[in-house]
Amino acid sequence: MTKVLYVDAFSGISGDMLLGAFLDAGLPIDVLKTAFESLDLPESFQLSFQPVVKCAIQAGYLKIEIDHSENEYSQHHHRHMSDIRQLLSHSKLIPRVKEYSLKIFELLAIAEGTVHGVDSEEVHFHEVGATDSILDIVGICTALDYFQIDEVYASSLPWSEGTVNTQHGPMPIPAPATMAVLQACNAQMRPFSASLELITPTGAAFLAAFAKFEKPAMILERQGSGAGSKDTPWPNILRVMMGESLSENNKEHIVIETNIDDMNPEWYGHLMERCFAAGALDVAYEPIFMKKNRPATKITVIANRLQEAQLANLLLQESTTFGVRVYPIRRYEAQRDFLNIHTEWGTVRVKRKWQDGKVIQIAPEYEDCHRIALEHQIPLGEVIQKVILATGNEEEKNEEF
């Protein structure tokens, strides 16, 4: 199944609006908090989430309160691109979230460098380097991973006017760096009569990194609304819609293969992480023998046809192969859904497999159980068993009602 996200940016887009919408759509706030804590930032923070009403429409509002006292960033929230890269690489975030977050920041660095006439690596982030923007970006990428989003689509964006105050003084709206990001992704803009900033650099960079400006054919499975901080004469909200793609092309799968006999074994772990982060459905390594009886490794990647070029190029870049084989396959898939199970250690995601209208298998999310086992010094098997038991108890309660 190809999972699709559609972003309806009626009143613009910002990091906090996106996070509010994802939380309203079912992202557990504990998942967000765990991702933030894994960054090991010098600042402490508090999260609060509550429903608010914007022009008679209810939406989720996330507030992040940051304590900047007694740390090196208390007065000037500035970070270079190298600082951001080091922060992400040293964090305990899962590889896909790291890669997605870095992709957004690199787009912002290129845009800032273009505007100020400096190399992207020398960019001195101001507002976007501040802790709240880092949390916004990491939170957005955490949501993409949690909901297992494969493709992102977006509506046109409201083109407002006026000025916004920055570290460089008043800037026209949209801010120059925001415009550079929007130009990079050929964003669709529509006139909007308002004199306030409706598109932030963070929101623009998220769209530039992942979105197509069109409406997808999809089965709507969940939705959420995120509220902006400003009160306006119109509903200042952003909506997200998620579901399964109906495009037949998205149901086609391919296998990408290559045989390698001359690569450092240490590279294989990195290669697998990169493939999964790029959207591979499965990656497998198989020991084989090649010409002259040389021990070798056969790499097999299964993916959606739409990821063919990206993954083929990735194998050429990240391995020693000079070529890959690609061929189509047929794939049968069991129906599945996800539950958020509350345990004594917090929320754990559980995947259920269905057949003929019955649940025939449940599988606790490994990353969640792995994290709990490490944090509480509990055997992994014990965590998994207790989560399975808690899932059964939860299903029994639902059946009673």
Buried (B, 14 or more C-beta within 10 A) or exposed (E): BBBBBBBBBBBBBBBBBBBBBBBBBBBBBBBBBBBBEBBEBEBEBEBEBEEBEBEEBBBBBBEBEBEBEEEEBEEEBBBBBEBBBEBBEEBEBBBBBBBBBBBBBBBBBBBBBBBEEEEBEEBBBBBBBBBBBBBBBBBBBBBBBBBEBBBBBBBBBBBBEEBBEBEEEEBEBBBBBBBBBBEBBEBEBEEBEBEBBBBBBBBBBBBBBBBEBEEBEBEEBEBBBBBBEBEBEEBBBBBBBBBBBEBEEBBBBBBBBBBBBEBEEEEBEEBBBBBBBBBBBEBEEEEEEBEEEEEBBBBBBBBBBBBBEEBBEBBBEBBEBEEBEBEEEEEEEEEEEBBBBEBEBBBBBBBBBEEEEEBEEBBBBEEBBBBBBEEEEBEEEEBBEBBBEBBEEBBEEEEEE
